[in-house]
Amino acid sequence: MTTIKPSYYRNSDLDWYDAFGKLASPKLDPEESFLVGNIGKYNLRFPEKNGIEDVKKAFYSQFRLLKHVAEKLEQNGDYIFLDDILSPGDIDFLISHQPKQKELHSQ
């Protein structure tokens, strides 16, 4: 069988199909497995493929994973607080770098 290895995955001798397969765990539900794979994929390929678009996709997948896990914890009475994850400076940075609604519509 021919190995399919696009150029953006060739920056290492590691076989990414094997690596992503090892990320899967019986402890993860299907959505968690999917999101963990996406996070790895987008983070690994961003310099060679889609740049900032892949960084955004990785961030979005990470956020979805956090939300999914938080919802599961909440069912058991546990909670994840934003300030447990991000410092006030991080939160300020994210807020200050959001385009204004008007800017979004003019693009």
C-alpha positions in Angstrom: 0.0 0.0 0.0 1.3 3.5 -0.9 1.6 5.8 2.1 -0.1 9.1 1.5 2.0 11.8 3.2 1.2 15.3 2.0 4.1 17.8 2.1 2.7 19.6 5.1 3.1 16.4 7.2 6.6 15.7 6.0 8.4 18.0 8.5 9.1 15.0 10.6 10.0 11.3 10.3 6.9 10.5 12.5 4.1 8.8 10.7 1.2 11.0 11.6 -1.4 8.3 10.9 0.2 6.2 13.6 0.6 9.2 15.9 -3.1 10.2 15.6 -4.1 6.6 16.2 -2.2 6.6 19.4 -4.1 9.7 20.6 -7.3 7.7 20.6 -8.0 6.3 24.0 -10.8 4.0 25.3 -11.3 6.7 27.9 -12.4 9.2 25.2 -15.8 9.3 23.8 -16.2 9.6 20.0 -16.5 13.4 20.0 -13.4 13.8 22.3 -11.4 11.5 20.0 -12.4 13.5 16.9 -11.6 16.8 18.5 -8.2 15.7 19.9 -7.3 14.4 16.4 -8.3 17.8 14.9 -6.3 19.7 17.5 -3.2 17.7 16.7 -3.8 17.9 12.9 -4.3 21.6 12.7 -1.4 22.4 15.1 1.0 20.2 13.2 0.3 21.4 9.7 -0.3 25.1 10.2 3.2 26.3 9.2 3.1 24.4 5.9 -0.5 24.5 4.9 -3.0 27.1 5.9 -1.2 29.3 8.4 -3.4 31.3 10.7 -6.5 29.5 9.4 -5.3 26.2 10.8 -4.4 27.9 14.1 -7.9 29.2 14.3 -9.3 25.7 13.6 -7.1 24.2 16.3 -8.3 26.8 18.7 -11.9 26.2 17.8 -11.5 22.5 18.2 -9.8 23.0 21.6 -12.7 25.3 22.7 -15.2 22.7 21.6 -13.3 20.0 23.5 -13.3 22.2 26.6 -17.0 22.9 26.3 -17.8 19.2 25.8 -15.7 18.2 28.8 -17.2 21.0 30.9 -20.7 19.9 30.1 -19.8 16.3 31.2 -18.3 17.6 34.4 -21.3 19.8 35.1 -23.6 16.7 35.0 -21.6 15.4 38.0 -21.7 18.8 39.8 -18.1 19.8 38.9 -17.3 23.0 37.0 -14.5 24.5 35.0 -14.0 28.2 35.5 -12.5 30.4 32.8 -10.0 32.0 35.2 -8.7 28.5 36.0 -7.6 28.2 32.4 -6.8 31.8 31.3 -5.2 34.6 33.2 -7.0 38.0 33.3 -4.3 39.2 30.8 -5.2 36.4 28.4 -8.9 37.2 28.6 -8.2 40.9 28.0 -6.0 40.0 25.0 -8.7 37.8 23.4 -11.4 40.5 24.0 -9.2 43.3 22.7 -8.3 41.4 19.5 -11.9 40.7 18.5 -13.0 42.7 15.4 -15.9 45.0 16.0 -19.2 43.8 14.6 -19.1 46.6 12.0 -15.7 45.4 10.8 -16.9 41.8 10.4 -19.7 42.9 8.1 -17.5 45.1 6.0 -15.1 42.3 5.0 
